[in-house]
Amino acid sequence: MALELRHLRYLIAVAEHGSFTRAAEELRISQPTLSQQVKQLERTVGVQLLDRSGRAVRLTDAGATYVHHARGALRDLAAAERAVMDLADLSRGHLRLALTPTFTAYLVGPLVAGLQSAHPGITLEVREMAQDRIEAGLLADDHDLGLAFEGAHLPGIAATPLFIETLGLVAAADAEPGRGPLPVRDLATRRLALLSGDFATREHVDGYLAAHGVRPHIAVEANSVHALTEIVRRTTLATVLPDAVAHDHPYLRPVPLDPALPSRTVTLLRREGAYESAAARAFTELTARLVRERGYRPPLRAQTQGEAAGADHLPGHSLQAR
């Protein structure tokens, strides 16, 4: 029997689901057909790839090795297909972008607008998810690029620093302004609306508050930045978000804190050694240009390299970034 790509996809599906039934449902084929196809693959390679003796179907040692290489082969084939379809003149193309949710409030809109204006033939797939899922997706070739934060990255992930993001307290624009920065201890008497605990931003905020011994009254938790901005706009509650969210929304006002929240470095992520399409290159160039035009603070390494080389670099002033 000649080995076909469907045999690899069928085996991987069974391995991921641990069940012929669930794999068949996902693949939209009958269970007997799926079982027959996998047995054909086992006869072709000459070894048992699946252990069917337990309640769940598991890979044998040989199966685990085979699936590892099968995934790589399918990933490389998909990259080859994209490379063939990719046109350097950008009259068409497709880009798969993954990002952490807070970027949807101030960054993804201008980026998509710029990409569509310059290259309307490029189609874009945008997905929100946690940073660990972004990196796993890049390694599995589910995404082309990711927008997230600097930190300990998975092996095989390349990170390019883009800019330094600052965060602060955000209130309604018609709220009574204070006289200078608000001492962090005063947050103990404020009613806040914050992102839920599955956001990296919430972890960042909780660490800041704990470091200063502050326990505010959290009146609302939300898993949507848009929901938070609407709540703050229409109530007396305040929230903590990247400063640029307030900059992009005239009905919100940033409130400086003393001491300020620690900043974060925003990075563009990709898989090391992955094929870089013309669409990905165009998006990368657009992102760097937008960062400069908006005046976001450059990452420290960019500042150091620029000063050392005496070359042009991103503006040093901080536009209130999200």
Phi, psi and omega in degrees: 000134178282132178289132178237160184300329182297328179297320178294316181295322179295315180298316181297319180297316179297318180297320182290323182270340183066023185199134174291325182296308182293323178296319179296321178297317180294319182280348180062045172227168180285153179297317178300321179296316180298315180299319180295318181296320180291321177297322176299318179297317180297321178294324181293315182276344174083014178218160175279126183259336183235140174263111184259011189280337182264185179293324177253144177281130182233156175285139168285175177300318178295322179296320179298318178295318182295317181295322178303313181286328178295317177300317179297320180294317179294321178296315180294324178294318178297320178295321179296320179296319178294322180296321179294320182282341184289130177249127182295338180279359174063024175288341171206167181160171181216138181229133178251112185244130175244143182209157175285149194301326185294340179291340180292341184279341184210344188249318187292326179301304178299325180293314180294320179299316179295320180293316181292326179292317183278324186221074184296344180281349180274126173266150188229136175244116184247130179228134174268138176190168178293157186298322180296326177288327177299311184294319177298321179293323176296317180294329179272002181065031174275338179229158174266319183220158177223146173247119183206211184236156179292145179170203177279111183263157177295149175304135181096358178259127176258132183239128177250115180297137181252306181196169179263124180264130177253149181235158178194180177287141180233129179231174177294147183299330182270006176291151183295121181290148177271178178258085181090186182299148178272123177300139184300329181297336180289345178293341179296338181254003181263147174266125187243154168243121186233159172296151181288170189292348179276003176264139175298327179298321179295318177300320179298315181292316180300320178297320178296313181295317180297322180297334181254010176065031183254132177235090182285166174274113181266104184278331183219138168240138182220149177257027180218127177294320179299319178298317179298314182296324178291321178297313181295321180301324189252005180225183176267003179289152173244164178222175175239118182214168172304141185300329183292341175297316177293323180298324183273353181235107184297342180272005176243154181226127176286142178240109181299143177249151178231114358284160182291155173295147176300141179279169178228150178262120178278136184231153171259123185254147173207165176277131179301131177079001181287151175296131179254111182286166176298324178296319178294320178296318180297319180294319179299315179295320178297318180298315179298320180292318180295321178300317179294314184296326180275353175073023178294145181297130179289156177297156185301320182294327178290322177297314182296314180296320181294318180292322182293322183272347183070021184263168176293143174213179185299149180305143184277344180283156183255107168290138188299099189274127187010000000 
